[in-house]
Amino acid sequence: MEKLQSLNWLLGDVSQIVITVFNTFVIYAVIIIITKLNGLRTFAKMGSFDFAITIAIGSLIASTILSGSQSLIQCIVGLSVLIGLQALVAKLRKKSKSFEKTVTNTPVLLMKGSQLLEHNLAKTRVSHADLYAKLREANVTDFNQIYAVVLETTGDISVLHGSEDKKLSDELLKFIDTSDKI
């Protein structure tokens, strides 16, 4: 019996495990329903606000599943409020350009062609090592292949590249801060 109690830290309380399994099934079902109602954009990380909501949802779910003290209803209400806020912000962003500018970051050009935009790299705190890693990841073998490198609103780095004889469409740079200063 003493050996069994010494393993309690590993095995946990059986009733807590049953509660965890039940909470997980219910929250999973609620997430499917909320995603179906709110659309695929629910967990997209299209902007910093979307990313923050996704992190908050993950934290809320984890604390409910793993903590016996958090009620399931509190989690469902919290999830509904977070998804409702996301839907409201998305709607307001469509209606108001000034609101969109307030809650959304602007993508920043880090390279224009083969030219590094040092000021933008410094302002966005992107190191040369990080930039070169993204170039390698995009299979860039020559700086002449690069049309543009963009730090997206999500924090991802996009590399637009191709053969030397093609030209980058201005349409692709439409919403990007293309200045060499932020």
C-alpha positions as CSV (number, residue, x, y, z in Angstrom):
1,M,0.0,0.0,0.0
2,E,2.9,2.3,0.8
3,K,4.4,1.7,-2.7
4,L,1.0,2.5,-4.3
5,Q,0.8,5.9,-2.4
6,S,4.4,6.7,-3.4
7,L,3.3,6.4,-7.0
8,N,0.4,8.8,-6.5
9,W,2.4,11.7,-7.9
10,L,2.6,9.7,-11.2
11,L,-0.8,8.1,-11.3
12,G,-2.9,10.9,-9.8
13,D,-6.4,10.5,-8.3
14,V,-8.6,8.3,-10.5
15,S,-11.6,10.6,-10.0
16,Q,-9.5,13.5,-11.3
17,I,-8.5,11.4,-14.3
18,V,-12.2,10.7,-15.1
19,I,-13.0,14.4,-14.7
20,T,-10.2,15.3,-17.1
21,V,-11.4,12.8,-19.7
22,F,-15.0,14.0,-19.4
23,N,-13.9,17.7,-19.6
24,T,-11.7,16.9,-22.6
25,F,-14.6,15.3,-24.5
26,V,-17.0,18.1,-23.7
27,I,-14.5,20.9,-24.6
28,Y,-13.6,19.1,-27.8
29,A,-17.3,19.0,-28.8
30,V,-17.8,22.7,-27.9
31,I,-14.7,23.7,-30.0
32,I,-16.1,21.8,-33.0
33,I,-19.5,23.5,-32.6
34,I,-18.0,27.0,-32.1
35,T,-15.7,26.5,-35.1
36,K,-18.6,25.4,-37.2
37,L,-20.7,28.4,-36.2
38,N,-17.9,31.0,-36.4
39,G,-16.2,29.6,-39.5
40,L,-12.7,28.4,-40.4
41,R,-11.1,31.7,-39.4
42,T,-11.6,30.9,-35.7
43,F,-8.1,29.5,-35.4
44,A,-6.4,31.2,-38.3
45,K,-3.5,33.4,-37.3
46,M,-4.1,36.1,-39.8
47,G,-3.2,38.9,-37.5
48,S,-1.9,39.7,-34.0
49,F,-5.4,39.8,-32.6
50,D,-6.2,36.4,-34.0
51,F,-3.0,35.0,-32.7
52,A,-3.7,36.4,-29.2
53,I,-7.2,34.9,-29.2
54,T,-5.8,31.5,-30.2
55,I,-3.3,31.6,-27.4
56,A,-6.0,32.7,-24.9
57,I,-8.3,29.8,-26.1
58,G,-5.5,27.3,-25.7
59,S,-4.7,28.6,-22.2
60,L,-8.4,28.4,-21.2
61,I,-8.8,24.9,-22.6
62,A,-5.6,23.7,-20.9
63,S,-6.5,25.1,-17.5
64,T,-10.0,23.6,-17.6
65,I,-8.8,20.2,-18.7
66,L,-5.9,19.9,-16.3
67,S,-7.4,21.8,-13.3
68,G,-10.0,20.2,-11.2
69,S,-10.9,23.6,-9.8
70,Q,-12.1,25.3,-13.0
71,S,-15.7,24.6,-13.9
72,L,-16.6,23.3,-17.4
73,I,-19.3,25.9,-17.7
74,Q,-16.8,28.7,-17.0
75,C,-14.6,27.4,-19.8
76,I,-17.6,27.2,-22.2
77,V,-18.6,30.8,-21.3
78,G,-15.0,32.0,-21.7
79,L,-14.6,30.3,-25.1
80,S,-17.9,31.8,-26.3
81,V,-16.8,35.3,-25.1
82,L,-13.4,35.0,-26.8
83,I,-14.9,33.7,-30.1
84,G,-17.5,36.4,-29.9
85,L,-14.8,39.1,-29.4
86,Q,-12.9,37.7,-32.4
87,A,-16.1,37.9,-34.6
88,L,-16.8,41.4,-33.4
89,V,-13.3,42.6,-34.1
90,A,-13.4,41.0,-37.5
91,K,-16.7,42.8,-38.3
92,L,-15.4,46.1,-37.0
93,R,-12.2,45.7,-39.0
94,K,-14.2,45.4,-42.2
95,K,-16.3,48.4,-41.5
96,S,-13.6,50.8,-40.2
97,K,-10.2,51.4,-41.7
98,S,-9.1,53.3,-38.6
99,F,-10.2,50.5,-36.3
100,E,-8.3,48.0,-38.6
101,K,-5.2,50.1,-38.3
102,T,-5.5,50.1,-34.5
103,V,-5.8,46.3,-34.0
104,T,-3.8,45.1,-37.0
105,N,-0.1,45.3,-37.7
106,T,1.2,46.2,-41.1
107,P,3.4,43.7,-42.9
108,V,7.0,45.1,-43.2
109,L,9.3,44.7,-46.2
110,L,12.7,43.2,-45.0
111,M,14.3,42.8,-48.4
112,K,13.5,44.4,-51.8
113,G,15.0,42.3,-54.4
114,S,18.5,41.4,-53.2
115,Q,18.7,44.5,-51.1
116,L,18.5,44.1,-47.3
117,L,16.5,46.8,-45.7
118,E,18.7,47.2,-42.6
119,H,16.5,49.8,-40.9
120,N,13.4,47.5,-41.1
121,L,15.4,44.5,-39.9
122,A,16.5,46.5,-36.9
123,K,13.1,48.0,-36.1
124,T,11.4,44.6,-36.3
125,R,14.2,42.9,-34.4
126,V,14.8,40.3,-37.1
127,S,18.4,39.1,-37.2
128,H,20.4,38.3,-40.3
129,A,20.6,34.7,-39.1
130,D,16.8,34.4,-38.9
131,L,16.4,36.0,-42.3
132,Y,19.0,33.7,-43.9
133,A,17.3,30.7,-42.3
134,K,14.0,31.7,-43.9
135,L,15.8,32.1,-47.3
136,R,17.3,28.7,-47.0
137,E,13.9,27.3,-46.0
138,A,12.4,28.8,-49.1
139,N,15.2,27.2,-51.2
140,V,16.7,30.5,-52.3
141,T,20.0,29.6,-53.8
142,D,20.9,33.1,-55.1
143,F,20.0,36.6,-54.0
144,N,19.0,37.4,-57.6
145,Q,16.0,35.0,-57.1
146,I,14.5,37.2,-54.4
147,Y,11.7,39.6,-55.2
148,A,10.8,40.5,-51.7
149,V,11.0,39.2,-48.1
150,V,8.1,40.3,-45.9
151,L,7.6,40.1,-42.1
152,E,3.8,39.3,-42.0
153,T,1.4,40.5,-39.4
154,T,1.5,37.1,-37.8
155,G,5.2,37.2,-37.3
156,D,5.9,34.8,-40.1
157,I,8.4,35.6,-42.8
158,S,7.3,35.2,-46.4
159,V,9.9,34.9,-49.1
160,L,8.7,35.8,-52.6
161,H,11.2,34.4,-55.2
162,G,11.5,32.8,-58.6
163,S,13.6,32.8,-61.7
164,E,15.4,36.0,-62.7
165,D,13.3,36.8,-65.7
166,K,10.0,37.2,-63.8
167,K,8.8,40.4,-62.2
168,L,7.0,40.8,-58.9
169,S,3.5,42.1,-59.2
170,D,2.7,45.3,-57.4
171,E,-0.6,43.7,-56.3
172,L,1.4,41.4,-54.0
173,L,2.9,44.4,-52.2
174,K,-0.4,46.2,-52.0
175,F,-0.8,46.2,-48.2
176,I,2.9,46.1,-47.2
177,D,4.9,48.9,-45.8
178,T,7.4,49.1,-48.6
179,S,9.4,52.0,-47.3
180,D,12.9,51.3,-46.0
181,K,12.0,53.0,-42.7
182,I,9.2,52.2,-40.3
